[in-house]
Structure formats: C-alpha cells, structure tokens
C-alpha cells in the first residue's frame, strides 16, 4: 500500500513538473529562445500524461501493444534527447564556427555508429526484429547521450563558455540520462532480483523530476544575475591568464 502511494506520488509529481515547466516556457516567452528544451519537454508531457496512459487503459499493462508502444516512445524520447544535446553543442560553440563544424561531423558519425551497433545486435536474435532493434537502439542511444552530455560539460569548462544557463541545462540532462543508464546497468548486473526491480521503478521518475527542477531553475534565473555571473567568470578567467 505504502509502496503504491509513493510510486503514484512520484509519478504525479513528475506530471505536475512537466506541465509547470512547459507552461512557464510558453507563457513567459522562452519557447523560441529555448526551442530544443521546449520541444523535449512537450514530448515528455505528451507521452507521459496522454499517450502512454491512454494505451495502458485500452490494452493493459501486460499486453504486447503497450509493450511495443512503451519502447517505441522511449526510443523517440531518446532520439529527441540526442537532438537536444546536439543543440547544446551548437550553443556552446556558437562563437567558434570551425569547432562546431568538426563537432557536427562527430555527432553525425556517432549517431550512425549507434544505429549500426543496434543493427548488428539483430544477428544474435532473428525473432521479433522490430522490438529487438527498438530496445537496443533506445539503450545504446541513452548511453551515448550520457557520454556526450558528460563530454559537453567538460568542453564547456575547457573552452570557458560564459553561459550559466547552458551549464545548468546540461547538468539537468545529465541527471535525466543517469536514470535510464542506472536502470539498464541494474537490469544486466542483477537479473531477476526483486529488490533491484523495485528500486528501478523509482530511479527514472526521480531523475526526470530532478532534471525538470534544475531546468526550471536555469530558465528562471534573472537576466541581471546571468550578466553578473558571466562578468565574474570573465574577470576570473582574465586573472588566471595573467597569472
């Protein structure tokens, strides 16, 4: 009983956070400036609050229809997260055109490699090709996003990008990617463990809740505070270079 209440509380907390962040982006005019974030949050909101509950109500939790729909929508979210990380790379290198051209080539190559690895895995199991490819692609892409997001954070620190909002957004996506990565790791390391299976159902939603909260904080930082932070960082970098 308590476990069910906690699970539902976290679930509806995520729903409220998704609705709140999306409305804030729309009503306060941040959609155009943060188009990638807005589209990603809109996708989360549509899939979590409308699409999946509707399919679940129609076919049931154990139905193959819900199984396929869940993993297809998970793959869609993974792809949208990958595109969002790519947009963050673009924003981090907006003043370095040559660096962005190199990064763009790397990102395209990484995506092709992920698709290729997911296709290679089909050779091990010729049954249920679509479902197998979808789950493999989703898992591989989530791990790739986690690695790319970490590389992006290191890049921001290395090239000293004066964009505190971007840094917080990248940290938020890092929290989001940590959930699926932890779930996949637990699934493979502890197959059939009831304890870890019960833990896994909380990890993803809690990470999503953390990501939404950090993104909301990043977006609503006043412009004056951002300007002061950028100026302080610029002065600090100048002092380091002189030293």
C-alpha positions as CSV (number, residue, x, y, z in Angstrom):
1,X,0.0,0.0,0.0
2,X,2.7,2.5,1.0
3,X,4.8,1.5,-2.0
4,X,1.9,2.2,-4.3
5,X,1.3,5.6,-2.7
6,X,4.9,6.5,-3.0
7,X,5.0,5.4,-6.7
8,X,1.9,7.3,-7.6
9,X,3.1,10.4,-5.7
10,X,6.4,10.5,-7.6
11,X,4.5,9.8,-10.9
12,X,2.1,12.7,-10.4
13,X,4.9,14.9,-9.2
14,X,6.6,14.3,-12.5
15,X,3.4,15.1,-14.4
16,X,3.0,18.4,-12.5
17,X,6.6,19.4,-13.0
18,X,6.3,18.7,-16.8
19,X,3.1,20.8,-17.0
20,X,4.6,23.6,-14.9
21,X,7.8,23.8,-16.9
22,X,6.1,23.7,-20.2
23,X,3.6,26.4,-19.2
24,X,6.4,28.6,-17.9
25,X,8.3,28.2,-21.2
26,X,5.2,29.1,-23.2
27,X,3.7,31.8,-21.1
28,X,6.9,33.6,-20.3
29,X,8.0,33.6,-23.9
30,X,11.0,31.3,-23.7
31,X,9.8,28.8,-26.3
32,X,11.6,30.5,-29.3
33,X,14.9,31.1,-27.4
34,X,14.9,27.5,-25.9
35,X,13.2,25.7,-28.8
36,X,15.0,22.4,-28.2
37,X,14.2,22.3,-24.5
38,X,10.6,23.3,-25.2
39,X,10.2,20.5,-27.8
40,X,11.8,17.9,-25.5
41,X,9.5,18.9,-22.5
42,X,6.5,18.9,-24.8
43,X,7.4,15.4,-25.9
44,X,7.8,14.2,-22.3
45,X,4.5,15.8,-21.4
46,X,2.6,14.3,-24.4
47,X,4.0,10.8,-23.9
48,X,3.8,10.6,-20.1
49,X,0.5,12.3,-19.5
50,X,-1.6,11.4,-22.6
51,X,-0.2,8.8,-24.9
52,X,1.1,6.1,-22.5
53,X,-1.9,6.3,-20.1
54,X,-4.3,6.0,-23.0
55,X,-2.7,2.9,-24.5
56,X,-2.4,1.4,-21.0
57,X,-6.1,1.9,-20.3
58,X,-7.0,0.4,-23.7
59,X,-4.8,-2.7,-23.8
60,X,-3.5,-3.3,-20.3
61,X,0.0,-3.4,-18.7
62,X,0.8,-6.9,-19.9
63,X,-0.4,-6.5,-23.5
64,X,2.1,-6.6,-26.4
65,X,0.6,-3.4,-27.7
66,X,1.6,-1.5,-24.6
67,X,5.0,-3.2,-24.6
68,X,5.7,-2.1,-28.1
69,X,4.3,1.4,-27.6
70,X,6.3,1.9,-24.4
71,X,9.6,1.1,-26.1
72,X,8.8,3.0,-29.3
73,X,8.0,6.1,-27.4
74,X,11.1,5.6,-25.2
75,X,13.2,5.4,-28.4
76,X,11.5,8.6,-29.6
77,X,12.4,10.3,-26.3
78,X,16.0,9.1,-26.6
79,X,16.2,10.5,-30.1
80,X,14.8,13.8,-29.1
81,X,17.3,13.9,-26.1
82,X,20.1,13.2,-28.6
83,X,19.0,16.1,-30.8
84,X,18.7,18.3,-27.7
85,X,22.3,17.5,-26.7
86,X,23.4,18.3,-30.3
87,X,21.7,21.7,-29.9
88,X,23.6,22.3,-26.7
89,X,26.9,21.5,-28.5
90,X,25.8,24.1,-31.1
91,X,25.1,26.7,-28.5
92,X,28.4,26.0,-26.7
93,X,30.3,26.6,-29.9
94,X,28.3,29.5,-31.3
95,X,31.3,31.7,-31.3
96,X,33.6,29.0,-32.6
97,X,32.4,28.2,-36.1
98,X,35.3,25.8,-37.0
99,X,34.8,23.9,-33.8
100,X,31.1,23.4,-34.5
101,X,31.8,22.1,-38.0
102,X,34.1,19.4,-36.5
103,X,31.6,18.6,-33.7
104,X,28.7,18.3,-36.2
105,X,30.7,15.7,-38.2
106,X,31.5,13.8,-35.0
107,X,27.9,13.8,-33.8
108,X,26.6,12.6,-37.1
109,X,29.2,9.8,-37.1
110,X,28.3,8.8,-33.6
111,X,24.6,8.5,-34.5
112,X,25.5,6.3,-37.5
113,X,27.6,4.1,-35.3
114,X,24.8,3.7,-32.7
115,X,22.4,2.7,-35.5
116,X,25.0,0.3,-36.9
117,X,25.7,-1.3,-33.5
118,X,21.9,-1.7,-32.9
119,X,21.5,-3.4,-36.3
120,X,24.5,-5.8,-35.6
121,X,22.7,-7.0,-32.4
122,X,19.9,-8.3,-34.6
123,X,22.2,-11.1,-35.9
124,X,22.0,-12.7,-32.4
125,X,18.2,-12.8,-32.4
126,X,16.2,-13.0,-35.6
127,X,12.9,-13.2,-33.8
128,X,10.9,-10.1,-33.2
129,X,13.3,-7.9,-35.2
130,X,11.4,-4.6,-34.7
131,X,11.1,-4.9,-30.9
132,X,14.7,-6.1,-30.6
133,X,16.0,-3.2,-32.7
134,X,13.9,-0.6,-30.8
135,X,15.1,-1.7,-27.4
136,X,18.7,-2.0,-28.5
137,X,18.6,1.4,-30.3
138,X,17.0,3.1,-27.3
139,X,19.5,1.7,-24.8
140,X,22.5,2.4,-27.0
141,X,21.3,5.9,-27.6
142,X,20.7,6.7,-24.0
143,X,24.2,5.6,-23.0
144,X,25.6,7.6,-25.9
145,X,23.7,10.7,-24.8
146,X,25.1,10.2,-21.3
147,X,28.6,10.1,-22.6
148,X,28.1,13.1,-25.0
149,X,26.5,15.1,-22.3
150,X,29.5,14.5,-20.0
151,X,31.9,15.4,-22.8
152,X,29.8,18.6,-23.4
153,X,30.1,19.6,-19.7
154,X,33.9,19.1,-19.9
155,X,34.0,21.1,-23.1
156,X,32.1,24.0,-21.5
157,X,34.6,24.1,-18.7
158,X,37.6,23.7,-21.0
159,X,36.7,26.5,-23.5
160,X,35.3,28.6,-20.7
161,X,31.8,29.2,-22.2
162,X,30.2,32.1,-20.4
163,X,26.7,30.7,-20.4
164,X,25.4,29.7,-16.9
165,X,22.0,28.8,-18.2
166,X,23.5,26.3,-20.7
167,X,25.7,24.8,-18.0
168,X,22.7,24.2,-15.7
169,X,20.7,22.7,-18.6
170,X,23.5,20.3,-19.4
171,X,23.6,19.3,-15.7
172,X,19.9,18.7,-15.8
173,X,20.1,16.4,-18.8
174,X,23.0,14.6,-17.1
175,X,20.5,13.8,-14.2
176,X,17.9,12.7,-16.8
177,X,20.4,10.3,-18.6
178,X,21.6,8.9,-15.3
179,X,18.2,7.3,-14.6
180,X,18.0,5.0,-17.7
181,X,21.7,4.3,-17.5
182,X,21.4,3.1,-13.9
183,X,18.3,1.1,-14.7
184,X,20.0,-0.7,-17.6
185,X,23.1,-1.4,-15.5
186,X,21.0,-2.8,-12.7
187,X,18.9,-4.9,-15.1
188,X,22.0,-6.6,-16.5
189,X,24.0,-6.9,-13.3
190,X,21.2,-8.2,-11.1
191,X,18.8,-10.2,-13.4
192,X,15.7,-11.3,-11.6
193,X,16.4,-9.5,-8.3
194,X,13.1,-8.4,-6.8
195,X,14.8,-5.7,-4.6
196,X,16.6,-4.0,-7.5
197,X,13.5,-4.3,-9.7
198,X,11.5,-2.4,-7.1
199,X,14.3,0.2,-6.9
200,X,14.4,0.6,-10.7
201,X,10.8,1.9,-10.9
202,X,11.8,4.9,-8.8
203,X,15.1,5.8,-10.3
204,X,13.9,7.0,-13.7
205,X,11.0,9.2,-12.4
206,X,13.2,10.7,-9.7
207,X,15.9,11.6,-12.2
208,X,13.3,13.1,-14.5
209,X,11.9,15.2,-11.6
210,X,15.5,16.4,-10.8
211,X,16.1,17.3,-14.4
212,X,12.8,19.3,-14.6
213,X,13.6,21.1,-11.4
214,X,17.1,22.1,-12.5
215,X,15.9,23.2,-15.9
216,X,13.2,25.3,-14.3
217,X,15.8,26.9,-12.1
218,X,18.1,27.5,-15.0
219,X,15.4,29.2,-17.2
220,X,14.1,31.5,-14.5
221,X,17.4,32.9,-13.4
222,X,17.1,36.7,-13.8
223,X,19.0,38.2,-16.7
224,X,20.8,40.6,-14.4
225,X,22.1,37.6,-12.3
226,X,23.2,35.9,-15.5
227,X,25.1,39.0,-16.6
228,X,26.8,39.3,-13.2
229,X,27.8,35.7,-13.3
230,X,29.2,36.0,-16.8
231,X,31.2,39.1,-15.9
232,X,32.5,37.4,-12.7
233,X,33.6,34.4,-14.8
234,X,35.2,36.7,-17.4
235,X,37.2,38.5,-14.8
236,X,38.2,35.3,-13.2
237,X,39.4,33.9,-16.5
238,X,41.3,37.0,-17.2
239,X,43.0,36.9,-13.8
240,X,44.0,33.2,-14.4
241,X,45.5,34.1,-17.8
242,X,47.5,37.0,-16.4
243,X,48.8,34.7,-13.6
